[in-house]
Amino acid sequence: MSIRENNKKFLADFMYQGQRYRRQYPTYEEAAAWESELRRRMRLSLPYAELIDGKGTSMLLNELLDKTYVRFWENTPNQKKQLSNIKIIEEHFGEGCRIADVSTTALDDFVFAMERRSLAASTINSRINTLSKAFNFAVDREYIEKLPKFERKKTTGNARIRFFTEEEELDILDALDGDGRYEFAAYTRWMLDTGMRPIEARNAKASSVRNDAELGWLIDLRKTKNCYPRTIPLTKRAVKAFEFLNTIERPFAHFTETVIRRNWEFVRGCTGDTDTEYVFYLCRHTCASRLVQRKVQLQIVKEWMGHKSFEQTLRYAKLFPSNMLDGRKALEQTLH
């Protein structure tokens, strides 16, 4: 038996064929009986779903988060972020917390704990969204009867949007080319003119790039952050970058977070920019900003960038008071 006491209650916690099973009970005897019966049914290949799909009176928050993760986030682009959120949530509520104990008051306490760490509203909301998804899943599966109240933090709409000016872009590319970092320079040009997320670029296949007889060069993105496929027209500069890097099936796969960080530390040293917001991800913001500044319709910008909601695109609307090909024409107006 793998029973241990936790906050004056008893937690049955064991692994079977790579899957973890956990359940908390008020007495040792109840916890031991549950584990013993579950092991017996598994060993004899008997049905045991009712033992693990219990109601909220006994199901642990850890169990619910595990189920939600496997059902919605495992092996998706959102996996890493959700694992991080889940870890923070479990650390706050504790290992033996039942989902029935996660009340509106408990959620308020969680938000307050995040606020005391001076976290951004968007970060707090991301963790609340993880919990909300899990509890909606619990209601759908009848683990609990109703949801606690989830309140999101209001985010400010006037946050600064940092992007590269054309002069900054020239400095960055000159520094990379001057040091012989031609591959990363090509990758930077690609990211500036496509606005892709780094993870999307790493997943992109060479076979996804095509030359359409009418529309010109395009890339079809099938594996995206929001699981929403999109097609991006490619500028001449982006095509040249692709041709330079196209030696394997996934031309951008080796530009990992480590590779990006190492090259960007070099760029920071060359440019002397110590702003904490001066990061490589600004290539994406720069692409969106230039589309807006050059008067591409916001709906087209939304489609180009793969924003899940129009609110994300509206962040760029204040930069300056068509179709997807207009976006390519706008980006062709760059320096080189």
Number of C-alpha atoms within 10 A of each C-alpha: 12 12 18 14 15 15 11 11 14 21 26 22 16 16 11 10 6 7 7 11 16 23 25 26 22 15 13 16 11 16 23 18 13 18 21 13 13 19 17 13 14 13 10 8 9 10 10 14 10 9 14 15 16 16 19 19 14 20 24 24 27 23 21 20 25 17 15 20 19 11 11 15 16 15 10 14 17 15 16 13 13 21 17 11 20 19 12 14 19 15 10 14 19 15 17 23 20 21 24 19 16 17 14 14 12 13 18 14 14 18 20 13 14 18 14 8 8 10 12 13 16 14 13 20 18 17 22 21 17 19 22 17 15 22 24 17 19 24 15 12 13 14 21 19 12 13 15 16 12 16 14 15 16 9 11 8 9 8 8 9 14 14 21 21 12 13 9 13 19 14 14 21 19 16 19 22 14 11 10 11 14 16 16 21 20 23 20 21 22 23 23 25 29 25 24 24 16 20 17 18 23 17 18 23 21 18 10 14 19 15 13 10 7 6 12 13 17 18 20 16 21 16 19 20 17 12 14 13 13 15 17 23 26 27 23 16 18 23 21 15 21 20 13 14 18 14 11 10 13 17 20 25 16 12 18 13 10 10 11 18 14 11 16 18 12 15 20 16 11 14 12 9 13 10 8 6 13 14 19 19 17 19 25 20 20 22 24 28 27 25 25 24 16 17 18 21 16 18 15 19 25 18 20 23 21 24 16 14 10 13 12 13 21 16 16 20 17 12 14 12 8 11 13 18 16 17 28 20 16 18 21 16 11 12 9 9
